[in-house]
Amino acid sequence: MEARVLKPVLAVYTLLFILFLYGPFFVLAILSFQQGPEGGPQFPIIEWSTYWYRHIFGLVPPSRIAPLPLGEAMFRSLTLAFMTMIISTVLGVMSAQAFRRKFKGSGFVFYLIVLGMMVPGVLTGLGVSLLANNILGIERHWWSTAFVTHVVYTFPFAFLVMLAILNRFDASVEEAAWSLGVPPARTFRKVTFPLIFPGVLSAMLFAFTLSYDEFSRTLFASGRDQTLPLAIYGTFSVEIHPNVFAFGVLTTVFSFALLAVYAILMGLSVRRAKKVAMQEDIV
């Protein structure tokens, strides 16, 4: 009896959760197809049009609504996210590898790393800004101070992902390589890394997406150069136009494309790991 009641309740809860999660995306998608160039956020749609998508790419005549500042801002965001992804993933793999063995002060180091994801972003960005301006006397830039704040924020996520992966890792395969005289560096490159590569992909995805969307830390630490979230905020903080909705839809599609690439790479990695395991069983 309890199972019969529980299943419909869970089904309704799951449906409501999905609607709450993806509802804003569907609203943005609908409002982005309004008539231009004077159409505003209105519903129901009077006339459907792709004007605002063409407006983003500069394919329509000039109007009173300025195009979104996408060029340099998007380049900064993508470059910053890529830099953060590389450094955070490398640090995460190295740190998680170190935690495979107990060492003195490991508990303190663990909480020190995780602290980066627990401190509010506003405080972190403000602290880095004050440190750079008042103590170090250096100018804030997206590639320096903002980059540091992004690494501090994303590094704990990469570390926790890799820590979970390495905690389930079978160390006997490494010991077998060492017994054959293979150096530790070559063992990691040829044995360990291919087996933990799915976790590395997850850490890279976490670091990239968190950095690409980061606002509060970047607001204080980036200086006069704006990343994409700051540029978009500066645009719609004055007046909201449907070009922002269209860009939100394109950004969401870009995120889904990243997930698709991640799924493909993950599938290839898992297939490769299974192939290696089958070869080991045969031997």
GIVENGI-V902545 format. One line per field, one symbol per residue. ss: DSSP state (~ for helix, > for strand, _ for the rest). phi: phi as a letter, one per 20 degrees, with the letter a starting at -180 (. if undefined). Layout:
ss: ???
phi: ???
//
This chain:
ss: _~~~~~~~~~~~~~~~~~~~~~~~~~~~~~~___________________~~~~~~______________~~~~~~~~~~~~~~~~~~~~~~~~~~~~_______~~~~~~~~~~~~~__~~~~~~~~~~~~~~~~________~~~~~~~~~~~~~~~~~~~~~~~____~~~~~~~~____~~~~~~~~~~~~~~~~~~~~~~~~~~~~~~__~~~~~~______~~~~~~~~~_____~~~~~~~~~~~~~~~~~~~~~~~~~~~~~~~~~~~~~~~~~_
phi: .ffffffffffffffffffffdggffffffffdefcedfdfcbfffbebegfffffemdcffcfeffffegfffffffffffffgfffffffffffffefcfbfnffffgffffgfeefgffffffffffffeedemdeebfecfffffffffeggfffffffffffefefffffffffenffgfffffedffffeggfffffffgffffffefdfffgedemeeeefgffffffefebecffffffffffffffffffffffffffffffffffffffffff
//
